[in-house]
Amino acid sequence: MYLESNAQVPDELDKFLSDELPLDQRRKMLELFALAFRTAADKLVKYVSNDKDGQPAINFLREIRIFDPKRVCLLSHNRQDYAHVPGMSLVPQTEFDLYINTLAPQAVTVAGGLWSNKQVTVFWASVQDKLPNLCRIAKTYMLAVCNSADAERSNSLYNLILSDRRRSLSPDSLKALMFLYCNKYYNVA
């Protein structure tokens, strides 16, 4: 919404520009700002869309919310709507129905409105004998990270080389280490 609104109302950005700038230059800058906001908004919409060019994991991330008992009342009660969760098709319908209709609502009523990750983990440990298949899947995916920033950062070659303890590397040393890491990881001969 922030990106969309700033792309549509660039005139409000005029107050941040200096009055000493010529009017045509200020107008060009406002058009540039609007274009930047529009481009960012379009990229964000494309990234989170369900089409083939969007984020392929978005459906998975939406569907694993079913493993949080407090969200069961808000989500679909049809097991087929969770097809992007690996292994969900192997869960018997009776087991899924028991969770959706009885155990999850009962647990939320007993525990109250506030649920932490620890409480969700305790819930799944307590129903393991009644829901063995669903519990196995839930324990695997229920606390999945909803963005990839940490994963990308942790796999970055620069992050491997330029750690907090090695901040004083010279540019030449950094280039040499990058060369060695790239050849090691990508096996370039």
KETI-731779 format. One record per residue (C-alpha): x, y, z. Coordinates in nm, 4 decimals, always signed. Example, Ala and Ser with C-alpha at 12.3 -4.5 7.8 and 13.67 -1.06 7.14 Angstrom:
<gupas>
{xx->+1.2300	yy->-0.4500	zz->+0.7800} $
{xx->+1.3670	yy->-0.1060	zz->+0.7140} $
</gupas>
This chain:
<gupas>
{xx->+0.0000	yy->+0.0000	zz->+0.0000} $
{xx->+0.2867	yy->+0.2359	zz->+0.0806} $
{xx->+0.4448	yy->+0.1848	zz->-0.2601} $
{xx->+0.1128	yy->+0.2104	zz->-0.4452} $
{xx->+0.0071	yy->+0.5290	zz->-0.2676} $
{xx->+0.3393	yy->+0.7042	zz->-0.3283} $
{xx->+0.3326	yy->+0.6040	zz->-0.6937} $
{xx->-0.0122	yy->+0.7607	zz->-0.7326} $
{xx->+0.0418	yy->+1.0801	zz->-0.5322} $
{xx->+0.3888	yy->+1.2113	zz->-0.6184} $
{xx->+0.2810	yy->+1.5714	zz->-0.5576} $
{xx->+0.3001	yy->+1.5128	zz->-0.1822} $
{xx->+0.6694	yy->+1.4416	zz->-0.2268} $
{xx->+0.7129	yy->+1.7970	zz->-0.3546} $
{xx->+0.7437	yy->+1.9245	zz->+0.0029} $
{xx->+1.0711	yy->+1.7309	zz->+0.0389} $
{xx->+1.2294	yy->+1.9014	zz->-0.2611} $
{xx->+1.4064	yy->+2.2336	zz->-0.2324} $
{xx->+1.2112	yy->+2.5414	zz->-0.3413} $
{xx->+1.5331	yy->+2.6665	zz->-0.5021} $
{xx->+1.5123	yy->+2.4011	zz->-0.7750} $
{xx->+1.3552	yy->+2.5096	zz->-1.1020} $
{xx->+0.9960	yy->+2.3936	zz->-1.1484} $
{xx->+1.0730	yy->+2.1694	zz->-1.4482} $
{xx->+1.3558	yy->+1.9970	zz->-1.2576} $
{xx->+1.1295	yy->+1.9405	zz->-0.9563} $
{xx->+0.8600	yy->+1.7977	zz->-1.1870} $
{xx->+1.1149	yy->+1.5568	zz->-1.3447} $
{xx->+1.2292	yy->+1.4454	zz->-0.9997} $
{xx->+0.8682	yy->+1.3834	zz->-0.8930} $
{xx->+0.8097	yy->+1.1763	zz->-1.2059} $
{xx->+1.1262	yy->+0.9811	zz->-1.1296} $
{xx->+1.0086	yy->+0.9198	zz->-0.7720} $
{xx->+0.6685	yy->+0.8039	zz->-0.8943} $
{xx->+0.8334	yy->+0.5713	zz->-1.1465} $
{xx->+1.0579	yy->+0.4243	zz->-0.8740} $
{xx->+0.7602	yy->+0.3612	zz->-0.6458} $
{xx->+0.5539	yy->+0.2147	zz->-0.9320} $
{xx->+0.8379	yy->-0.0170	zz->-1.0373} $
{xx->+0.8936	yy->-0.1340	zz->-0.6792} $
{xx->+0.5197	yy->-0.1932	zz->-0.6308} $
{xx->+0.4972	yy->-0.3923	zz->-0.9556} $
{xx->+0.7963	yy->-0.6068	zz->-0.8595} $
{xx->+0.6503	yy->-0.6751	zz->-0.5155} $
{xx->+0.3134	yy->-0.7758	zz->-0.6610} $
{xx->+0.4863	yy->-1.0009	zz->-0.9125} $
{xx->+0.7046	yy->-1.1573	zz->-0.6419} $
{xx->+0.4156	yy->-1.2580	zz->-0.4160} $
{xx->+0.1797	yy->-1.3606	zz->-0.6955} $
{xx->+0.0804	yy->-1.7203	zz->-0.7625} $
{xx->+0.1785	yy->-1.7220	zz->-1.1279} $
{xx->+0.4833	yy->-1.8998	zz->-1.2700} $
{xx->+0.7026	yy->-1.5887	zz->-1.2393} $
{xx->+0.6109	yy->-1.5225	zz->-0.8771} $
{xx->+0.7426	yy->-1.6684	zz->-0.5548} $
{xx->+0.7025	yy->-2.0462	zz->-0.5867} $
{xx->+0.6918	yy->-2.0974	zz->-0.2098} $
{xx->+0.4101	yy->-1.8515	zz->-0.1417} $
{xx->+0.1440	yy->-2.1238	zz->-0.1516} $
{xx->+0.3452	yy->-2.3448	zz->+0.0824} $
{xx->+0.3938	yy->-2.0577	zz->+0.3276} $
{xx->+0.0222	yy->-1.9766	zz->+0.3204} $
{xx->-0.0785	yy->-2.3376	zz->+0.3709} $
{xx->+0.1491	yy->-2.4233	zz->+0.6645} $
{xx->-0.0507	yy->-2.1782	zz->+0.8749} $
{xx->-0.2899	yy->-2.4699	zz->+0.9271} $
{xx->-0.0430	yy->-2.6139	zz->+1.1799} $
{xx->-0.1115	yy->-2.3277	zz->+1.4200} $
{xx->-0.4285	yy->-2.4344	zz->+1.6083} $
{xx->-0.5437	yy->-2.0759	zz->+1.6665} $
{xx->-0.5647	yy->-2.0209	zz->+1.2892} $
{xx->-0.7703	yy->-2.3306	zz->+1.2103} $
{xx->-1.1005	yy->-2.1450	zz->+1.2457} $
{xx->-0.9898	yy->-1.8929	zz->+0.9796} $
{xx->-0.8545	yy->-2.1383	zz->+0.7214} $
{xx->-1.0061	yy->-2.3903	zz->+0.4845} $
{xx->-1.1185	yy->-2.7186	zz->+0.6368} $
{xx->-1.0641	yy->-2.9043	zz->+0.3108} $
{xx->-0.7481	yy->-3.1184	zz->+0.3171} $
{xx->-0.7049	yy->-3.0829	zz->-0.0608} $
{xx->-0.6459	yy->-2.7085	zz->-0.0141} $
{xx->-0.3093	yy->-2.7928	zz->+0.1431} $
{xx->-0.1590	yy->-2.9694	zz->-0.1584} $
{xx->+0.1585	yy->-2.7577	zz->-0.1534} $
{xx->+0.2590	yy->-2.9002	zz->+0.1865} $
{xx->+0.4719	yy->-3.2079	zz->+0.1147} $
{xx->+0.3189	yy->-3.5244	zz->+0.2586} $
{xx->-0.0221	yy->-3.3729	zz->+0.3306} $
{xx->-0.1896	yy->-3.6001	zz->+0.0751} $
{xx->-0.0732	yy->-3.8998	zz->+0.2828} $
{xx->-0.2591	yy->-3.7814	zz->+0.5938} $
{xx->-0.5836	yy->-3.9804	zz->+0.6344} $
{xx->-0.8979	yy->-3.7699	zz->+0.6066} $
{xx->-1.0186	yy->-3.8927	zz->+0.9482} $
{xx->-0.6973	yy->-3.7696	zz->+1.1119} $
{xx->-0.7244	yy->-3.4306	zz->+0.9414} $
{xx->-1.0919	yy->-3.3989	zz->+1.0428} $
{xx->-1.0120	yy->-3.4877	zz->+1.4043} $
{xx->-0.7543	yy->-3.2076	zz->+1.4139} $
{xx->-0.9694	yy->-2.9487	zz->+1.2359} $
{xx->-1.3014	yy->-3.0164	zz->+1.4077} $
{xx->-1.2043	yy->-3.1277	zz->+1.7567} $
{xx->-0.8458	yy->-3.1021	zz->+1.8797} $
{xx->-0.7438	yy->-2.7599	zz->+1.7462} $
{xx->-1.0602	yy->-2.5746	zz->+1.8592} $
{xx->-1.0471	yy->-2.7516	zz->+2.1943} $
{xx->-0.6823	yy->-2.6570	zz->+2.2493} $
{xx->-0.7442	yy->-2.2921	zz->+2.1612} $
{xx->-1.0385	yy->-2.2745	zz->+2.4019} $
{xx->-0.8353	yy->-2.4261	zz->+2.6856} $
{xx->-0.5167	yy->-2.2222	zz->+2.6230} $
{xx->-0.6831	yy->-1.8898	zz->+2.5497} $
{xx->-0.6067	yy->-1.6430	zz->+2.2724} $
{xx->-0.2308	yy->-1.5974	zz->+2.3030} $
{xx->-0.0194	yy->-1.8733	zz->+2.1530} $
{xx->+0.3581	yy->-1.8749	zz->+2.1342} $
{xx->+0.5781	yy->-2.1023	zz->+1.9232} $
{xx->+0.6476	yy->-2.3008	zz->+2.2402} $
{xx->+0.2760	yy->-2.3591	zz->+2.3004} $
{xx->+0.2285	yy->-2.4761	zz->+1.9408} $
{xx->+0.5185	yy->-2.7185	zz->+1.9852} $
{xx->+0.3711	yy->-2.8457	zz->+2.3122} $
{xx->+0.0323	yy->-2.8894	zz->+2.1445} $
{xx->+0.1764	yy->-3.1065	zz->+1.8667} $
{xx->+0.3747	yy->-3.3135	zz->+2.1187} $
{xx->+0.0550	yy->-3.3734	zz->+2.3178} $
{xx->-0.1479	yy->-3.4988	zz->+2.0189} $
{xx->+0.1243	yy->-3.7112	zz->+1.8619} $
{xx->-0.0487	yy->-4.0399	zz->+1.9516} $
{xx->-0.3852	yy->-3.9256	zz->+1.8066} $
{xx->-0.2474	yy->-3.7565	zz->+1.4926} $
{xx->+0.0773	yy->-3.9395	zz->+1.4056} $
{xx->+0.0910	yy->-3.8528	zz->+1.0339} $
{xx->-0.0202	yy->-3.4921	zz->+1.0690} $
{xx->+0.2088	yy->-3.4426	zz->+1.3692} $
{xx->+0.5128	yy->-3.5599	zz->+1.1730} $
{xx->+0.4397	yy->-3.3058	zz->+0.8981} $
{xx->+0.3499	yy->-3.0281	zz->+1.1425} $
{xx->+0.6723	yy->-3.0682	zz->+1.3412} $
{xx->+0.8686	yy->-3.0449	zz->+1.0179} $
{xx->+0.7035	yy->-2.7339	zz->+0.8739} $
{xx->+0.5150	yy->-2.5415	zz->+1.1442} $
{xx->+0.7997	yy->-2.3051	zz->+1.2277} $
{xx->+0.9238	yy->-2.2494	zz->+0.8723} $
{xx->+1.0828	yy->-1.9120	zz->+0.8119} $
{xx->+0.8571	yy->-1.6951	zz->+0.5970} $
{xx->+1.1292	yy->-1.5142	zz->+0.4092} $
{xx->+1.4594	yy->-1.6112	zz->+0.2584} $
{xx->+1.6740	yy->-1.3177	zz->+0.3701} $
{xx->+1.8570	yy->-1.5094	zz->+0.6428} $
{xx->+1.9088	yy->-1.8112	zz->+0.4195} $
{xx->+2.0463	yy->-1.5948	zz->+0.1393} $
{xx->+2.2713	yy->-1.4077	zz->+0.3791} $
{xx->+2.4015	yy->-1.7253	zz->+0.5406} $
{xx->+2.4872	yy->-1.8744	zz->+0.2015} $
{xx->+2.6527	yy->-1.5622	zz->+0.0692} $
{xx->+3.0189	yy->-1.6040	zz->-0.0103} $
{xx->+3.0908	yy->-1.2560	zz->+0.1163} $
{xx->+2.9269	yy->-1.3444	zz->+0.4463} $
{xx->+3.1476	yy->-1.6531	zz->+0.4727} $
{xx->+3.4600	yy->-1.4492	zz->+0.4110} $
{xx->+3.3831	yy->-1.1098	zz->+0.5622} $
{xx->+3.2650	yy->-1.2085	zz->+0.9098} $
{xx->+3.2641	yy->-0.9828	zz->+1.2166} $
{xx->+3.6080	yy->-1.1117	zz->+1.3101} $
{xx->+3.7556	yy->-1.0349	zz->+0.9691} $
{xx->+3.6365	yy->-0.6786	zz->+0.9056} $
{xx->+3.9877	yy->-0.5458	zz->+0.8568} $
{xx->+4.0639	yy->-0.7384	zz->+0.5375} $
{xx->+4.2244	yy->-0.5332	zz->+0.2676} $
{xx->+4.0456	yy->-0.5190	zz->-0.0705} $
{xx->+4.3222	yy->-0.7302	zz->-0.2271} $
{xx->+4.2930	yy->-0.9976	zz->+0.0424} $
{xx->+3.9159	yy->-1.0000	zz->+0.0018} $
{xx->+3.9494	yy->-1.0464	zz->-0.3757} $
{xx->+4.1975	yy->-1.3304	zz->-0.3259} $
{xx->+3.9729	yy->-1.5049	zz->-0.0739} $
{xx->+3.6725	yy->-1.4641	zz->-0.3057} $
{xx->+3.8737	yy->-1.6178	zz->-0.5884} $
{xx->+3.9645	yy->-1.9155	zz->-0.3688} $
{xx->+3.6084	yy->-1.9644	zz->-0.2406} $
{xx->+3.4581	yy->-1.9388	zz->-0.5887} $
{xx->+3.7028	yy->-2.1940	zz->-0.7232} $
{xx->+3.6350	yy->-2.4206	zz->-0.4264} $
{xx->+3.2537	yy->-2.3985	zz->-0.4451} $
{xx->+3.2075	yy->-2.3781	zz->-0.8193} $
{xx->+3.5035	yy->-2.6001	zz->-0.9087} $
{xx->+3.6287	yy->-2.3662	zz->-1.1789} $
{xx->+3.9500	yy->-2.5006	zz->-1.3276} $
</gupas>
